[in-house]
Every structure is written in structure tokens, then in C-alpha cells.
Amino acid sequence: MLHIGPRPEASAKARLGLVVAKKFIRQAVRRNTIKRIAREQFRLHCAALPKRDLIIRLMGKFDGMPREEIAIEIVGLLKKVRP
């Protein structure tokens, strides 16, 4: 799930927030891996994103997807954001 929030102050770039709850992924290593992949994809696509706050939240159980599939899912979410 992706939340997009307006920002009251004018900033030079988009910002990212991540919520990966222990409730859905018990292992810290897996939670951190997902967050690391999300940050990297955000960094690569940041120039094309509007100047807003973006929050990516994991909303359900997560059965071990490969890293490439996680990256594709996150890129798909980021491409849905419109200026």
C-alpha cells in the first residue's frame, strides 16, 4: 500500500517513509531487506517523483518473494504516483 501526503513546506525533493511491521514479517533480516530494496528503488526513481511525502506500508503477510520481484512491486507503486 502506498500513501501520498502533501507537504506544507516547499522542499526540493520527494521523501520516503517505510512501514514493515513485525506482525507481517517476523524476521528482522527480511524486514530490513525489504526496506533496503525500497530505499534503493526510491533513490533510482526519485527524480521522476513529485515533491511529496510517500509512505510505503506492507499490509499483509509476506511469503518470501525473490528480491527482483520485490523491486518490481515497489517500482510499480512508485510509477503510480502522479505529479
FENRA-V979286 format. One record per backbone hydrogen bond with DSSP energy under -0.5 kcal/mol. CO is the residue of the C=O (numbers start at 1). NH is the residue of the N-H. If there is no record, write none. Layout:
# FENRA-V979286
co,nh
CO,NH
CO,NH
This chain:
# FENRA-V979286
co,nh
1,57
3,55
5,53
9,11
15,54
17,56
19,58
21,24
21,25
24,62
27,31
28,32
29,33
30,34
31,35
32,36
33,37
34,38
35,39
36,40
37,41
38,42
39,43
40,44
41,45
42,46
45,48
46,49
50,52
52,15
52,54
53,5
54,17
55,3
55,57
56,19
61,63
66,70
67,71
68,72
69,73
70,74
71,75
72,76
73,77
74,78
75,79
76,80
77,80
77,81
78,81
